[in-house]
Amino acid sequence: MYELFRRQKNLAFLLVTSFTVRFLFLVLGIERVRTGFSPPISGAWEDYIYAYIPMVQTFKSGNLPYRDFFHAYPPLFLYVLTLFSSLPYFWSMALPLAISDALTIIPAYLIGKRFLKERDAFIASLLFALAPINLFYVDFMWLNPPLTTLFLLTSVYLLLKNHHNLSAITLAISIGFKQTSLLVLPIMLFFVAKKCSRQHLLKYLLIILSICFAFSLPYLFLEPKRYLFSIFRVPIDAWGELPENYFQLGFTNPLGGGQMDTATLSWYMLKWLKYGLTAPTNLALPLFVFLIPENFSGLYSMAYSTLTLILLVAYGALLYMIHRRGEIQDEALIKYVLYGLLFLFTFNPVYKYYVAGITPFLALLSWNRKDLIIFEAFNIALLIIPRILTSYLLLILLGWLLRPQLDRIMKTIRKSQFPITSMTFML
C-alpha cells in the first residue's frame, strides 16, 4: 500500500511540476506576443501568429484545406486549433499545445517504470518535464509537435501493456496530427508481429488504416492528389496547376516580410538565400553555403537526393535489425522509435522545433548521470547553435546513441583487416 501511494505521489508531483512550468512559459509567451518581443534564439518561428491563426480563420471562412489552401499536415491539427479558437483570447489555440505537452509526462513515466527502477523512472520523467527544447519551442513559441507526441507515446505505452486496439487507435490519432508518426508504424507492426498472431497484426493495421481513412475525408475524394502530396511532401514542381494564391491563403506575412533588404545580410546568408533562407535545413546545406563555390549550386538537388537515399538505407537497416532479433523488450522499443525519428530528422530537412517530438524518448534513455548531462547539453546546444547546423547536432546525437553498434562495426572491420595486415608484414 505504501509503495502504491509513493508511486502515485511521484506521478502527481511530476504532473504538477509539468503543468506549473508550462503554465509559466505559456504566460511568458502571452507577454512575448503582446510586447512584440523577438527571442534571440534561431528557429524561433512565429508560426502561431503568421500561420496557425490565419489558417484557422481561412478554414472557418469556408475554405477547405488541400483544395483551396495549402496545409502541410493531416487535418486533426487544424480541427483542434479551430475548436479552441472559439475561446475569446488570441492565445487560446496555444492551450492544446501546452496541455498536451504537459500531459506527455504521464505515458513517459508509466513507460519508464516498466524497465527502470522507480527512482530512475522519476528522474527520466522529471528530465522531460523540464526539457528546455519543449519549454521554449512548444510552451513559449507555441509550435506544433506536442499533440502528435502525446498520442505516439501513449500508443507505445498501450502496446507495451498489450492493449493493442487502443494502441492502434492512439497511433492513428498521432498520425492524424502530424505524419511523422507514420515512420513509427512499421516498428510497431514488427513489435506486434513478434508477440501476436497474424490475425492480431492484421487487426492492428486495419484499425490504423480505418481511422486514417476516416480523418482523410472528404479530402481524399475532393482533392486526392493535393491531399496525398501535402501529407507525403511531394516536391511542388510535381503538383501541376494550382488555384491562385494557393500558398498565400491561410498565411500572413510579417510586416515587411515580403521585402527583404539583402544589403543587411551577411555573405553566407546571401548565399543561403539561394537555397531558401526560411526553408528547413539539412546536412548538405552548410557545405553548399560555407565550402562549395556558387557555380556548383546545381549539385544541391543531387545532394538532397543522396540524403534521402541515406535515410531510406538507414531506416531499412533499422527495420532489418528489428526483424532479425527475437522478442523486443520494452527499452528496445523505445530505442527503435527514437532511432527511427532521429534518422528522419537527421537526414531529412528539419526545423529545430521538430526535436521537441523526440525529447520524451531521449529522456527515458537518460536516467544515469552521464546520459543526463548529455541530455541537458543537447537541449542547450540546440537552442544556442545557428539553425543551419541543426542537422549536424542531430548527427552527433545519433552517433552517441549508436556508439555500441558503431564500436562493434569498427571491431569487425579491424578483425577483417588483421589477416591482410599480418600477411603484408610477412611479405
ABEGO torsion letter per residue (X at the ends): XAAAAAAAAAAAAAAAAAAAAAAAAAAAAAAAAAAGBBBABBGBBAAAAAAAAAAAAAAAAGBBBGAABBBABBAAAAAAAAAAAABABAAAAAAAAAAAAAAAAAAAAAAAAAABBAAAAAAAAAAAAABAAAAAAAAAAGBAAAAAAAAAAAAAAAAAAGBAAAAAAAAAAAAAABAAAAAAAAAAAAAAAAABBAAAAAAAAAAAAAAAAAAAOAAAAABAAAAAAAAAGBBAAAAEBBBBGAAABGBBBBBGAABBBAAABBAAAAAAAAAGAABBBBAAAAAAAAABBAAAAAAAAAAAAAAAAAAAAAAAAAAAAAAABBBBBAAAAAAAAAAAAAAAAAABBBBAAAAAAAAAAAAAAAABAAAAAAAAAAAAAAAABBAAAAAAAAAAAAAAAAAAAAAAAAAAAAAAAAAAAAAAAAX
